[in-house]
Amino acid sequence: MRKTKHMRYYLMAILCAFAFFLAAPALSASDTVNINEAPKEKLTTLYNVGETKAERIVEYRQEDSFDKKKEIKQVEGIGDKTYQEIKDRITI
């Protein structure tokens, strides 16, 4: 009986991991932010980007749109650390 109970937990863990593995690409694809088009509210969903940095991103792109993801580091307050955290969530 005890072996059967452990086996159930083991199978449930495998099923949950498999479901998460299948859902992860869908979650990340819908969670991307286009830094040339996103409104300020969407930009604030990025790691370490609050209202002030979001406003700076909007101001930067009004003058000159982003051609490469790395250009976001030209925005005051967004450095290497923030870029490394958000690079997989941003698009141009």
Secondary structure in CASP SS format (residue, H / E / C, confidence):
PFRMAT SS
TARGET T0000
AUTHOR 0000-0000-0000
METHOD secondary structure of the structure
MODEL  1
M C 1.00
R H 1.00
K H 1.00
T H 1.00
K H 1.00
H H 1.00
M H 1.00
R H 1.00
Y H 1.00
Y H 1.00
L H 1.00
M H 1.00
A H 1.00
I H 1.00
L H 1.00
C H 1.00
A H 1.00
F H 1.00
A H 1.00
F H 1.00
F H 1.00
L H 1.00
A H 1.00
A H 1.00
P H 1.00
A H 1.00
L H 1.00
S H 1.00
A H 1.00
S H 1.00
D C 1.00
T C 1.00
V E 1.00
N E 1.00
I C 1.00
N C 1.00
E C 1.00
A C 1.00
P C 1.00
K H 1.00
E H 1.00
K H 1.00
L H 1.00
T C 1.00
T C 1.00
L C 1.00
Y C 1.00
N C 1.00
V C 1.00
G C 1.00
E H 1.00
T H 1.00
K H 1.00
A H 1.00
E H 1.00
R H 1.00
I H 1.00
V H 1.00
E H 1.00
Y H 1.00
R H 1.00
Q H 1.00
E H 1.00
D C 1.00
S C 1.00
F C 1.00
D C 1.00
K C 1.00
K H 1.00
K H 1.00
E H 1.00
I H 1.00
K H 1.00
Q H 1.00
V C 1.00
E C 1.00
G C 1.00
I C 1.00
G C 1.00
D H 1.00
K H 1.00
T H 1.00
Y H 1.00
Q H 1.00
E H 1.00
I H 1.00
K C 1.00
D C 1.00
R C 1.00
I E 1.00
T E 1.00
I C 1.00
END
